[in-house]
Each structure stands twice: as C-alpha cells, then as structure tokens.
Amino acid sequence: MRGARVAVLTGAGVSTDSGIPDYRGEGAPVRTPMTVQTFLASERARKRYWAGSHLGWRNFGTAQPNPGHLALARLEAAGSVSGVVTQNVDGLHRRAGGRHVVELHGSMDRVVCLQCGQHYARQAIAEQLELLNPSIDLETAIRLAPDGDVEVDDVDAMVIPACTVCGGVLKPDVVFFGEFVPVTTFQAASALVASSDVLLVAGSSLVVNSGMRLIERARRRRLPIVVVNRGVTKGDSRAAVKIDAGASQTLVAFADALAGTAASAGTAALDGSGA
C-alpha cells in the first residue's frame, strides 16, 4: 500500500470499538430483521419497527468514532486513502472527518419520506416520536428478545410521525433487507475502486453481496486486495494479504506507517524534489 492510492471497504468490525455490535461475528445472536416488504405492508409493522429503532438510535446517536475511524480519516487527509466505502449505517466515518465516504446501505442519522423524498435529521424525528407518545415509556415498552429482535408492548397505542410536507410514510434512510443498494450509490463505490491501486477491506466478513461485488471488480482490474478481519471472510481466497486481527489496531498501525510517507511524497512532488 506504500505509495499507492488505497480504496477502503469497511464493515461492522470497524465500529465494534465504538460500542456498536457486530451482528455477524462469532457469538453474535441470530437476528430476524424486518424486511422492507413487512415495513410497507402495515402501519402496525411500522409502529413496531419505529419503537424498536428508537431504542437502537440511542446507541447509534451516542457512539463516537474510534481510533480505526480516525486512522482512516488521517490516511485520507495524507493522500494515501482515496476514499471509504462502508457497509455500516452509523455515520462514524463522516463524523471522524472522512471527506470521501460512500455509505452503501445509507445512514441511520437520516430519515426519508417514501412519497415525496423529503429528508429529515434522525434526531428531529426521535424528538417527535417522544412528543407524540408522552404516555408511553419507550424504555420499558421495548423488550429485547433472546434472538436479538425486539418485542414492543402497546404497539397499537403508538403514534409515529408522518412527513410534514406531504403526510407520507417516513423510513430511516437505510437499505432494508429485501431492498437493493441504489444504483447511483453502487456506481460511486465502483468508481472509487476503479480509480485506486489497492483495495483494503477492514472489519467485514463479506457476507453481504454488495461487498463481494466490489471485491470482484477489484479482482477483474487485477488490484491487490488486503483483508483485515478476525476470522474467515468470503474474500480470503481473493486476497493478496489476509491479516487476522482487530480492525482498529491494524488501521492505526497502517496510519502510523503510511500517513507520514504519503505526506512526504506529496511535499516532494510539489517542490520538485521527488523522482
């Protein structure tokens, strides 16, 4: 990676040190997340989703970028990393200072109206949810089930916010199970890989198909692929280098080794002293 333009693909393992669990890692509970078809099918399903999602947002909203996020932002600022494609929806790469971040699956800090396309800040919708349900204690009304899903008491009594522009259905601006990554988003991710010399995968088991599609694009362009992840990934057979280690500690080591080199190379090029 020294002297190269590195595109980075990150997964849940990059955010575990920020307190956000890796739902596919070893020991993670089996989950049955709501599909977009269920969400759209009934208002009751949407009430149930928003109740559980509200509790989850409290964890997402308070999470802070960890040393791995900050290391990638430092590498981007130094010119070694050309950008980050992330499968995560926590927004932590942007909050760490990343300037070229492609969020494959969207971000939980945004909400979109499915009818008119109006966008809202998630925190504003969270505040509306609490105002509309003053008689419901959302802390006690939501119970985590053994399978990692949520059970909601008094779901029929819940009132969920509607779009203030058209009255349409609101949905977090993330890709649900059963949805496809938007074409323009995947094109942006593919363009980032195509314009780079190396693809670094950090903290992803590459189970999600969108990640493997980017791996395949890198392989076809004969780009070296570096995989950093605890445990086996679907991309191991295509990797030039596999590092079985934690994402944060490895990304910090990369930044310490590469950021200064990239900055020095850029200075040499500007003053004409570089070869």
FIVEX-560531 format. One record per residue: z, y, x of N, C-alpha, C in turn; residue in one letter. Coordinates in Angstrom, 3 decimals, padded with zeros to 6 digits. Example, Ala and Ser with C-alpha at 12.3 -4.5 7.8 and 13.67 -1.06 7.14 Angstrom:
2
        nZ        nY        nX       caZ       caY       caX        cZ        cY        cX  residuo
   007.800  -005.690   013.190   007.800  -004.500   012.300   007.800  -003.300   013.200        a
   007.080  -002.250   012.850   007.140  -001.060   013.670   007.870   000.030   012.900        s
***
This chain:
275
        nZ        nY        nX       caZ       caY       caX        cZ        cY        cX  residuo
   000.000  -001.217   000.817   000.000   000.000   000.000   000.000   001.264   000.848        m
   000.256   001.141   002.151   000.315   002.333   003.001  -001.063   002.976   003.102        r
  -001.139   004.257   002.805  -002.396   004.983   002.868  -003.313   004.747   001.687        g
  -002.858   003.968   000.687  -003.693   003.643  -000.472  -003.237   004.428  -001.701        a
  -004.141   004.515  -002.672  -003.780   005.073  -003.987  -003.320   003.907  -004.850        r
  -002.065   003.946  -005.246  -001.452   002.820  -005.939  -001.281   003.136  -007.431        v
  -001.877   002.310  -008.272  -001.610   002.369  -009.711  -000.444   001.427  -010.000        a
   000.443   001.835  -010.891   001.649   001.061  -011.167   001.684   000.661  -012.630        v
   001.992  -000.613  -012.882   002.208  -001.116  -014.231   003.664  -001.561  -014.322        l
   004.426  -000.978  -015.246   005.847  -001.317  -015.345   006.164  -001.970  -016.691        t
   007.223  -002.799  -016.641   007.722  -003.455  -017.840   009.211  -003.238  -017.991        g
   009.817  -004.017  -018.863   011.219  -003.812  -019.238   012.170  -003.922  -018.065        a
   011.807  -004.700  -017.034   012.689  -004.870  -015.880   012.947  -003.596  -015.115        g
   012.094  -002.587  -015.281   012.309  -001.306  -014.612   013.426  -000.514  -015.300        v
   013.667  -000.779  -016.573   014.641   000.002  -017.334   015.992  -000.682  -017.525        s
   016.144  -001.900  -017.038   017.418  -002.597  -017.242   018.569  -001.873  -016.546        t
   018.310  -001.236  -015.407   019.367  -000.500  -014.717   019.723   000.803  -015.426        d
   018.988   001.137  -016.482   019.329   002.289  -017.319   020.098   001.849  -018.568        s
   020.426   000.548  -018.627   021.177   000.029  -019.759   020.336  -000.428  -020.919        g
   019.021  -000.499  -020.745   018.121  -000.972  -021.800   017.783  -002.432  -021.501        i
   018.120  -003.358  -022.413   017.975  -004.785  -022.099   016.532  -005.228  -022.000        p
   016.327  -006.246  -021.174   015.026  -006.897  -021.048   015.006  -008.051  -022.040        d
   014.231  -007.917  -023.109   014.262  -008.911  -024.171   013.506  -010.187  -023.822        y
   012.806  -010.188  -022.681   012.096  -011.414  -022.312   012.680  -012.057  -021.066        r
   013.688  -011.454  -020.488   014.269  -012.003  -019.270   015.098  -013.244  -019.554        g
   015.520  -013.894  -018.481   016.326  -015.103  -018.605   017.631  -014.783  -019.331        e
   017.968  -015.582  -020.336   019.195  -015.373  -021.079   019.084  -014.387  -022.215        g
   017.931  -013.774  -022.401   017.761  -012.808  -023.488   017.727  -013.545  -024.821        a
   018.277  -012.935  -025.894   018.262  -013.590  -027.202   016.862  -013.662  -027.780        p
   016.634  -014.689  -028.587   015.358  -014.801  -029.301   015.316  -013.715  -030.369        v
   014.212  -012.977  -030.417   014.114  -011.868  -031.353   013.023  -012.137  -032.381        r
   013.220  -011.593  -033.564   012.204  -011.660  -034.619   011.932  -010.235  -035.087        t
   011.230  -009.448  -034.264   010.999  -008.047  -034.613   010.112  -007.906  -035.839        p
   010.291  -006.795  -036.544   009.493  -006.529  -037.735   008.036  -006.267  -037.350        m
   007.123  -006.869  -038.069   005.702  -006.637  -037.836   005.256  -005.403  -038.605        t
   004.129  -004.854  -038.212   003.614  -003.683  -038.911   003.231  -004.043  -040.352        v
   002.812  -005.287  -040.571   002.457  -005.702  -041.921   003.674  -005.674  -042.843        q
   004.822  -006.148  -042.342   006.053  -006.118  -043.129   006.498  -004.684  -043.368        t
   006.405  -003.849  -042.323   006.813  -002.448  -042.433   006.017  -001.730  -043.519        f
   004.733  -001.983  -043.584   003.873  -001.301  -044.539   003.961  -001.888  -045.949        l
   004.457  -003.122  -046.055   004.394  -003.844  -047.332   005.350  -003.314  -048.381        a
   006.536  -002.823  -047.963   007.507  -002.412  -048.978   008.434  -001.326  -048.443        s
   008.915  -000.499  -049.365   009.862   000.550  -048.991   011.185  -000.064  -048.539        e
   011.555  -001.179  -049.129   012.805  -001.828  -048.744   012.750  -002.270  -047.289        r
   011.619  -002.810  -046.876   011.467  -003.207  -045.474   011.570  -001.992  -044.561        a
   010.983  -000.883  -044.974   011.048   000.330  -044.156   012.481   000.858  -044.074        r
   013.223   000.755  -045.177   014.632   001.168  -045.148   015.416   000.313  -044.155        k
   015.167  -000.977  -044.213   015.862  -001.883  -043.303   015.502  -001.567  -041.855        r
   014.222  -001.327  -041.611   013.807  -001.014  -040.251   014.455   000.268  -039.745        y
   014.395   001.338  -040.544   014.921   002.626  -040.089   016.420   002.581  -039.865        w
   017.140   001.798  -040.675   018.580   001.674  -040.471   018.882   001.045  -039.109        a
   018.218  -000.078  -038.828   018.441  -000.728  -037.542   017.922   000.083  -036.377        g
   016.758   000.719  -036.561   016.156   001.513  -035.495   017.015   002.725  -035.160        s
   017.729   003.238  -036.167   018.596   004.400  -035.924   019.690   004.047  -034.923        h
   020.267   002.857  -035.067   021.293   002.430  -034.117   020.690   002.225  -032.730        l
   019.486   001.622  -032.692   018.824   001.426  -031.409   018.489   002.734  -030.719        g
   018.117   003.751  -031.510   017.763   005.039  -030.931   018.946   005.668  -030.192        w
   020.149   005.403  -030.662   021.318   005.957  -029.980   021.392   005.450  -028.537        r
   021.016   004.186  -028.331   020.987   003.658  -026.967   019.833   004.252  -026.168        n
   018.656   004.324  -026.784   017.495   004.881  -026.106   017.696   006.356  -025.800        f
   018.258   007.070  -026.769   018.390   008.516  -026.622   019.348   008.939  -025.532        g
   020.322   008.082  -025.218   021.301   008.433  -024.191   020.988   007.825  -022.829        t
   020.018   006.916  -022.767   019.664   006.296  -021.485   019.079   007.329  -020.527        a
   019.376   007.170  -019.252   018.899   008.084  -018.223   018.005   007.352  -017.225        q
   017.028   008.054  -016.630   016.193   007.413  -015.602   017.057   006.863  -014.479        p
   016.706   005.694  -013.993   017.455   005.071  -012.898   016.706   005.276  -011.575        n
   017.271   004.809  -010.459   016.612   005.029  -009.158   015.178   004.508  -009.087        p
   014.842   003.461  -009.856   013.471   002.957  -009.849   012.501   003.953  -010.456        g
   012.865   004.536  -011.597   012.020   005.576  -012.209   011.851   006.758  -011.258        h
   012.952   007.176  -010.657   012.920   008.337  -009.765   012.093   008.050  -008.515        l
   012.151   006.807  -008.028   011.368   006.435  -006.852   009.872   006.530  -007.138        a
   009.453   006.080  -008.326   008.035   006.163  -008.679   007.591   007.615  -008.820        l
   008.452   008.451  -009.403   008.118   009.871  -009.512   007.986   010.496  -008.133        a
   008.840   010.074  -007.202   008.775   010.598  -005.824   007.478   010.148  -005.141        r
   007.086   008.898  -005.365   005.841   008.403  -004.782   004.622   009.112  -005.374        l
   004.686   009.433  -006.660   003.577   010.167  -007.279   003.488   011.573  -006.709        e
   004.632   012.227  -006.563   004.646   013.582  -006.009   004.125   013.602  -004.580        a
   004.363   012.516  -003.856   003.905   012.431  -002.468   002.433   012.052  -002.365        a
   001.823   011.629  -003.467   000.407   011.283  -003.453   000.122   009.821  -003.217        g
   001.164   008.995  -003.104   000.953   007.571  -002.876   000.665   006.832  -004.174        s
   001.343   007.211  -005.245   001.110   006.618  -006.560   000.210   007.545  -007.367        v
  -000.882   006.977  -007.896  -001.827   007.783  -008.669  -001.400   007.945  -010.114        s
  -000.533   007.080  -010.586  -000.031   007.182  -011.949   000.654   005.897  -012.351        g
   001.335   005.950  -013.503   002.095   004.809  -014.008   001.609   004.449  -015.399        v
   001.298   003.187  -015.587   001.054   002.632  -016.916   002.298   001.833  -017.279        v
   002.915   002.140  -018.408   004.141   001.427  -018.756   004.026   000.739  -020.101        t
   004.625  -000.443  -020.177   004.735  -001.171  -021.441   006.011  -000.769  -022.173        q
   006.853   000.038  -021.544   008.125   000.444  -022.132   007.933   001.604  -023.104        n
   008.844   001.720  -024.061   008.754   002.781  -025.067   009.937   003.734  -024.967        v
   010.618   003.737  -023.814   011.841   004.538  -023.679   011.608   005.949  -023.146        d
   010.404   006.258  -022.695   010.100   007.604  -022.210   010.742   007.967  -020.896        g
   011.333   007.012  -020.180   012.109   007.333  -018.983   011.232   007.718  -017.790        l
   010.002   007.236  -017.740   009.120   007.665  -016.641   008.816   009.160  -016.751        h
   008.564   009.630  -017.967   008.322   011.073  -018.153   009.566   011.885  -017.815        r
   010.711   011.389  -018.271   011.956   012.121  -018.017   012.343   012.113  -016.543        r
   011.847   011.128  -015.787   012.121   011.081  -014.350   011.238   012.043  -013.566        a
   010.230   012.614  -014.222   009.344   013.551  -013.545   007.943   013.041  -013.330        g
   007.629   011.860  -013.878   006.265   011.344  -013.757   005.277   012.252  -014.475        g
   004.181   012.584  -013.793   003.201   013.508  -014.363   002.004   012.804  -014.977        r
   001.661   011.636  -014.454   000.530   010.873  -014.987   001.076   009.541  -015.486        h
   001.527   009.527  -016.730   002.143   008.347  -017.332   001.343   007.952  -018.573        v
   000.876   006.723  -018.600   000.186   006.183  -019.774   001.147   005.214  -020.455        v
   001.575   005.553  -021.663   002.524   004.717  -022.409   001.728   003.792  -023.325        e
   001.499   002.565  -022.860   000.637   001.621  -023.568   001.091   001.395  -025.009        l
   002.395   001.304  -025.201   002.927   000.954  -026.514   003.600   002.131  -027.209        h
   003.315   003.350  -026.746   003.881   004.531  -027.372   005.274   004.840  -026.857        g
   005.997   005.675  -027.613   007.343   006.072  -027.184   008.237   006.281  -028.393        s
   009.473   005.809  -028.278   010.421   005.914  -029.380   010.901   007.335  -029.618        m
   010.650   008.242  -028.691   011.131   009.613  -028.901   010.169   010.447  -029.738        d
   009.125   009.803  -030.270   008.187   010.482  -031.157   008.062   009.707  -032.471        r
   007.806   010.434  -033.560   007.582   009.831  -034.869   006.276   010.400  -035.415        v
   005.497   009.554  -036.081   004.199   009.992  -036.591   004.088   009.686  -038.084        v
   003.416   010.563  -038.821   003.109   010.309  -040.230   001.846   009.460  -040.296        c
   001.913   008.353  -040.999   000.771   007.446  -041.089  -000.328   007.976  -041.992        l
  -000.035   009.038  -042.770  -001.044   009.584  -043.673  -001.794   010.761  -043.058        q
  -001.069   011.752  -042.517  -001.744   012.958  -042.021  -001.716   013.100  -040.504        c
  -000.952   012.232  -039.815  -000.924   012.270  -038.359   000.036   013.280  -037.764        g
   000.830   013.960  -038.585   001.803   014.924  -038.066   002.836   014.209  -037.188        q
   003.176   014.826  -036.048   004.163   014.252  -035.138   005.484   015.006  -035.234        h
   006.573   014.269  -035.019   007.918   014.827  -035.041   008.695   014.310  -033.837        y
   009.684   015.099  -033.401   010.623   014.614  -032.393   011.559   013.601  -033.046        a
   011.825   012.505  -032.357   012.664   011.456  -032.944   014.064   011.963  -033.274        r
   014.611   012.820  -032.423   015.955   013.312  -032.665   016.032   014.075  -033.988        q
   014.980   014.820  -034.315   014.958   015.564  -035.579   014.980   014.611  -036.768        a
   014.269   013.494  -036.674   014.259   012.512  -037.757   015.606   011.813  -037.843        i
   016.229   011.544  -036.693   017.558   010.923  -036.694   018.571   011.814  -037.405        a
   018.491   013.113  -037.166   019.403   014.048  -037.829   019.141   014.091  -039.334        e
   017.858   014.043  -039.733   017.528   013.999  -041.159   018.084   012.739  -041.813        q
   017.967   011.617  -041.115   018.439   010.344  -041.651   019.938   010.406  -041.950        l
   020.687   011.024  -041.054   022.128   011.141  -041.270   022.446   012.117  -042.399        e
   021.667   013.196  -042.517   021.895   014.153  -043.596   021.569   013.557  -044.963        l
   020.544   012.725  -045.011   020.125   012.129  -046.281   021.029   010.990  -046.726        l
   021.854   010.482  -045.811   022.720   009.347  -046.121   024.169   009.641  -045.759        n
   024.751   010.713  -046.315   026.116   011.098  -045.924   027.174   010.085  -046.331        p
   026.882   009.283  -047.360   027.883   008.326  -047.831   027.820   006.994  -047.114        s
   026.822   006.808  -046.274   026.664   005.534  -045.564   027.076   005.717  -044.109        i
   028.040   004.914  -043.682   028.432   004.925  -042.278   027.457   004.017  -041.536        d
   026.486   004.627  -040.860   025.431   003.838  -040.228   025.939   002.973  -039.089        l
   027.129   003.279  -038.586   027.701   002.429  -037.539   028.165   001.098  -038.119        e
   028.785   001.142  -039.299   029.324  -000.084  -039.885   028.348  -000.756  -040.833        t
   027.356   000.002  -041.311   026.388  -000.575  -042.242   025.394  -001.478  -041.541        a
   025.352  -001.398  -040.214   024.388  -002.180  -039.444   025.152  -003.199  -038.611        i
   024.815  -004.476  -038.760   025.489  -005.535  -038.024   024.460  -006.293  -037.188        r
   024.738  -006.432  -035.915   023.835  -007.182  -035.044   023.987  -008.670  -035.338        l
   022.865  -009.334  -035.548   022.873  -010.759  -035.825   022.784  -011.546  -034.510        a
   023.145  -012.837  -034.535   023.121  -013.632  -033.297   021.746  -013.714  -032.644        p
   020.681  -013.581  -033.440   019.341  -013.692  -032.861   018.833  -012.365  -032.318        d
   019.705  -011.339  -032.298   019.303  -010.052  -031.748   018.684  -009.131  -032.780        g
   018.465  -009.650  -034.008   017.953  -008.797  -035.070   019.127  -008.036  -035.679        d
   018.871  -007.273  -036.726   019.957  -006.544  -037.369   020.033  -006.914  -038.843        v
   021.246  -006.855  -039.377   021.452  -007.015  -040.805   021.996  -005.693  -041.328        e
   021.487  -005.257  -042.457   021.852  -003.953  -042.982   022.498  -004.112  -044.358        v
   023.703  -003.566  -044.507   024.368  -003.554  -045.803   023.859  -002.367  -046.617        d
   023.824  -002.506  -047.937   023.459  -001.416  -048.842   022.092  -000.821  -048.500        d
   021.135  -001.673  -048.141   019.835  -001.160  -047.746   019.163  -000.405  -048.890        v
   019.415  -000.842  -050.142   018.772  -000.185  -051.281   019.283   001.233  -051.493        d
   020.485   001.512  -050.989   021.057   002.848  -051.148   020.544   003.831  -050.094        a
   019.859   003.308  -049.097   019.392   004.178  -048.026   018.252   005.073  -048.482        m
   018.250   006.293  -047.969   017.151   007.226  -048.195   016.510   007.496  -046.840        v
   015.205   007.296  -046.749   014.529   007.518  -045.471   013.671   008.776  -045.554        i
   013.588   009.528  -044.477   012.803   010.776  -044.500   011.322   010.507  -044.735        p
   010.665   011.464  -045.360   009.210   011.430  -045.535   008.605   012.595  -044.767        a
   007.326   012.559  -044.572   006.628   013.638  -043.874   006.805   014.947  -044.643        c
   007.212   015.987  -043.957   007.413   017.282  -044.613   006.096   017.999  -044.882        t
   005.001   017.510  -044.330   003.688   018.122  -044.548   003.001   017.539  -045.775        v
   002.979   016.186  -045.860   002.221   015.560  -046.943   003.023   014.562  -047.758        c
   004.276   014.304  -047.349   005.084   013.322  -048.060   004.776   011.895  -047.692        g
   004.001   011.690  -046.644   003.598   010.348  -046.240   004.687   009.554  -045.550        g
   004.366   008.296  -045.235   005.294   007.359  -044.589   005.408   007.690  -043.107        v
   006.638   007.762  -042.619   006.884   008.017  -041.201   007.134   006.710  -040.467        l
   006.677   006.656  -039.229   006.842   005.476  -038.377   007.044   005.935  -036.937        k
   007.979   005.322  -036.209   008.062   005.648  -034.784   006.700   005.484  -034.118        p
   006.382   006.361  -033.192   005.051   006.367  -032.580   004.961   005.296  -031.501        d
   005.161   004.038  -031.937   005.098   002.898  -031.038   004.199   001.836  -031.665        v
   003.699   000.941  -030.817   002.855  -000.156  -031.278   003.753  -001.288  -031.763        v
   003.715  -001.571  -033.054   004.488  -002.671  -033.627   003.794  -003.999  -033.323        f
   004.539  -005.098  -033.463   003.914  -006.410  -033.430   002.915  -006.478  -034.581        f
   001.731  -006.976  -034.287   000.666  -007.014  -035.279  -000.287  -005.841  -035.172        g
   000.036  -004.859  -034.331  -000.856  -003.722  -034.090  -001.537  -003.883  -032.735        e
  -002.630  -003.150  -032.557  -003.339  -003.137  -031.290  -003.025  -001.846  -030.542        f
  -003.043  -001.913  -029.218  -002.943  -000.702  -028.406  -004.137   000.185  -028.740        v
  -003.927   001.479  -029.010  -005.062   002.363  -029.310  -006.118   002.314  -028.213        p
  -007.372   002.344  -028.623  -008.478   002.211  -027.672  -008.423   003.296  -026.599        v
  -008.156   004.540  -026.996  -008.136   005.631  -026.016  -007.001   005.451  -025.011        t
  -005.882   004.889  -025.464  -004.748   004.651  -024.561  -005.104   003.596  -023.533        t
  -005.714   002.505  -023.993  -006.077   001.449  -023.042  -007.179   001.917  -022.099        f
  -008.080   002.748  -022.578  -009.116   003.300  -021.703  -008.497   004.152  -020.601        q
  -007.463   004.935  -020.943  -006.790   005.752  -019.937  -006.107   004.878  -018.895        a
  -005.491   003.778  -019.351  -004.844   002.856  -018.421  -005.879   002.184  -017.517        a
  -006.984   001.765  -018.094  -008.037   001.117  -017.309  -008.634   002.075  -016.286        s
  -008.806   003.340  -016.674  -009.363   004.333  -015.753  -008.427   004.564  -014.577        a
  -007.131   004.537  -014.832  -006.161   004.712  -013.753  -006.257   003.571  -012.745        l
  -006.363   002.347  -013.251  -006.512   001.193  -012.359  -007.826   001.286  -011.584        v
  -008.904   001.670  -012.271  -010.221   001.724  -011.644  -010.295   002.750  -010.523        a
  -009.494   003.809  -010.613  -009.545   004.875  -009.614  -008.563   004.655  -008.468        s
  -007.905   003.492  -008.442  -006.886   003.211  -007.429  -007.346   002.116  -006.476        s
  -006.564   001.942  -005.413  -006.892   000.943  -004.391  -006.039  -000.312  -004.508        d
  -004.870  -000.172  -005.144  -003.909  -001.268  -005.259  -003.272  -001.182  -006.638        v
  -002.946  -002.335  -007.226  -002.173  -002.365  -008.468  -000.816  -002.976  -008.169        l
   000.230  -002.201  -008.435   001.610  -002.666  -008.276   002.197  -002.924  -009.656        l
   002.669  -004.137  -009.886   003.327  -004.498  -011.141   004.818  -004.598  -010.870        v
   005.632  -003.888  -011.647   007.079  -003.883  -011.419   007.821  -004.168  -012.714        a
   008.663  -005.197  -012.695   009.556  -005.468  -013.811   008.886  -005.961  -015.063        g
   007.782  -006.667  -014.940   007.090  -007.203  -016.113   006.770  -008.675  -015.912        s
   007.069  -009.486  -016.923   006.694  -010.901  -016.867   005.243  -011.098  -017.270        s
   004.595  -010.005  -017.724   003.178  -010.001  -018.092   002.863  -010.952  -019.244        l
   003.843  -011.144  -020.120   003.623  -011.961  -021.311   002.745  -011.223  -022.314        v
   002.908  -009.903  -022.387   002.125  -009.107  -023.331   000.680  -009.024  -022.850        v
  -000.243  -009.234  -023.752  -001.659  -009.348  -023.397  -002.225  -008.085  -022.749        n
  -001.738  -006.904  -023.152  -002.295  -005.667  -022.597  -002.070  -005.589  -021.090        s
  -000.939  -006.097  -020.612  -000.690  -006.101  -019.178  -001.633  -007.028  -018.435        g
  -001.876  -008.207  -018.986  -002.771  -009.153  -018.337  -004.212  -008.657  -018.340        m
  -004.593  -007.889  -019.345  -005.944  -007.317  -019.354  -006.120  -006.360  -018.179        r
  -005.085  -005.606  -017.845  -005.172  -004.702  -016.699  -005.178  -005.486  -015.388        l
  -004.423  -006.566  -015.338  -004.459  -007.443  -014.161  -005.878  -007.966  -013.946        i
  -006.516  -008.384  -015.025  -007.875  -008.925  -014.923  -008.857  -007.853  -014.461        e
  -008.692  -006.619  -014.913  -009.571  -005.534  -014.452  -009.380  -005.283  -012.962        r
  -008.148  -005.336  -012.502  -007.894  -005.159  -011.076  -008.508  -006.307  -010.275        a
  -008.376  -007.533  -010.775  -008.923  -008.697  -010.074  -010.439  -008.603  -009.954        r
  -011.089  -008.153  -011.044  -012.545  -008.046  -011.009  -013.016  -006.990  -010.016        r
  -012.210  -005.968  -009.801  -012.546  -004.931  -008.825  -012.077  -005.301  -007.425        r
  -011.519  -006.504  -007.287  -011.014  -007.016  -006.008  -009.905  -006.131  -005.438        r
  -009.092  -005.571  -006.315  -007.955  -004.780  -005.854  -006.794  -005.711  -005.523        l
  -006.103  -005.484  -004.413  -004.886  -006.260  -004.159  -003.856  -005.998  -005.255        p
  -003.189  -007.057  -005.695  -002.171  -006.948  -006.730  -000.825  -007.340  -006.138        i
   000.159  -006.450  -006.288   001.512  -006.703  -005.804   002.419  -006.827  -007.023        v
   003.151  -007.931  -007.122   004.035  -008.168  -008.268   005.479  -008.186  -007.811        v
   006.303  -007.346  -008.425   007.745  -007.311  -008.164   008.454  -007.651  -009.458        v
   009.134  -008.790  -009.483   009.817  -009.203  -010.713   010.776  -010.338  -010.389        n
   011.888  -010.352  -011.075   012.791  -011.501  -010.962   012.254  -012.627  -011.837        r
   011.905  -013.745  -011.217   011.380  -014.879  -011.960   009.863  -014.896  -012.020        g
   009.350  -015.924  -012.657   007.910  -016.173  -012.724   007.242  -015.191  -013.683        v
   006.017  -014.778  -013.340   005.203  -013.969  -014.247   003.846  -014.648  -014.435        t
   003.144  -014.253  -015.477   001.818  -014.817  -015.731   000.796  -014.349  -014.709        k
   001.135  -013.294  -013.945   000.192  -012.772  -012.969   000.413  -013.269  -011.552        g
   001.371  -014.169  -011.346   001.700  -014.600  -009.985   000.518  -015.220  -009.259        d
  -000.294  -015.995  -009.967  -001.418  -016.673  -009.312  -002.495  -015.696  -008.863        s
  -002.498  -014.482  -009.416  -003.491  -013.481  -009.054  -002.955  -012.475  -008.034        r
  -001.690  -012.581  -007.689  -001.063  -011.595  -006.811  -001.339  -011.887  -005.343        a
  -001.640  -010.823  -004.601  -001.731  -010.949  -003.144  -000.338  -011.075  -002.549        a
   000.632  -010.406  -003.190   002.028  -010.464  -002.753   002.912  -010.570  -003.982        v
   003.860  -011.493  -003.975   004.867  -011.597  -005.042   006.246  -011.421  -004.408        k
   007.019  -010.469  -004.935   008.377  -010.217  -004.454   009.332  -010.546  -005.589        i
   010.143  -011.582  -005.404   011.109  -011.983  -006.415   012.395  -011.211  -006.176        d
   012.489  -010.038  -006.794   013.629  -009.149  -006.564   013.720  -008.144  -007.698        a
   014.833  -007.413  -007.718   015.027  -006.383  -008.726   014.056  -005.234  -008.549        g
   013.617  -004.664  -009.661   012.618  -003.597  -009.614   013.159  -002.338  -008.955        a
   014.344  -001.890  -009.370   014.859  -000.611  -008.869   015.022  -000.615  -007.361        s
   015.700  -001.641  -006.846   015.967  -001.675  -005.403   014.672  -001.752  -004.602        q
   013.686  -002.489  -005.120   012.420  -002.631  -004.395   011.615  -001.345  -004.450        t
   011.591  -000.685  -005.603   010.849   000.573  -005.723   011.460   001.658  -004.839        l
   012.776   001.684  -004.726   013.431   002.649  -003.832   013.031   002.359  -002.385        v
   012.990   001.070  -002.016   012.580   000.712  -000.654   011.129   001.121  -000.398        a
   010.259   000.920  -001.392   008.868   001.353  -001.252   008.790   002.860  -001.050        f
   009.546   003.605  -001.862   009.503   005.067  -001.767   009.994   005.536  -000.407        a
   011.057   004.916   000.092   011.574   005.294   001.413   010.538   005.027   002.504        d
   009.776   003.938   002.344   008.813   003.561   003.372   007.495   004.322   003.258        a
   007.096   004.682   002.033   005.758   005.214   001.819   005.690   006.708   001.548        l
   006.692   007.268   000.904   006.591   008.665   000.468   006.419   009.612   001.640        a
   007.194   009.411   002.681   007.074   010.271   003.856   005.733   010.119   004.531        g
   005.227   008.881   004.576   003.918   008.630   005.197   002.806   009.329   004.427        t
   002.870   009.238   003.083   001.830   009.860   002.265   001.848   011.369   002.409        a
   003.054   011.950   002.439   003.166   013.396   002.585   002.636   013.852   003.943        a
   002.940   013.090   004.985   002.463   013.439   006.319   000.948   013.354   006.412        s
   000.376   012.337   005.765  -001.081   012.183   005.784  -001.746   013.358   005.078        a
  -001.151   013.793   003.973  -001.714   014.919   003.243  -001.657   016.193   004.060        g
  -000.574   016.409   004.779  -000.445   017.605   005.627  -001.458   017.581   006.749        t
  -001.640   016.385   007.353  -002.609   016.276   008.449  -004.027   016.584   007.967        a
  -004.358   016.108   006.758  -005.689   016.366   006.212  -005.912   017.862   005.957        a
  -004.862   018.546   005.498  -005.005   019.966   005.192  -005.176   020.809   006.452        l
  -004.477   020.430   007.531  -004.573   021.274   008.733  -005.650   020.775   009.708        d
  -006.372   019.704   009.306  -007.479   019.238   010.125  -007.079   018.338   011.269        g
  -005.795   017.960   011.344  -005.356   017.129   012.468  -005.499   015.646   012.168        s
  -005.806   015.276   010.939  -005.935   013.860   010.598  -007.289   013.324   011.016        g
  -007.304   012.030   011.292  -008.561   011.383   011.679  -009.246   010.848   010.442        a
***
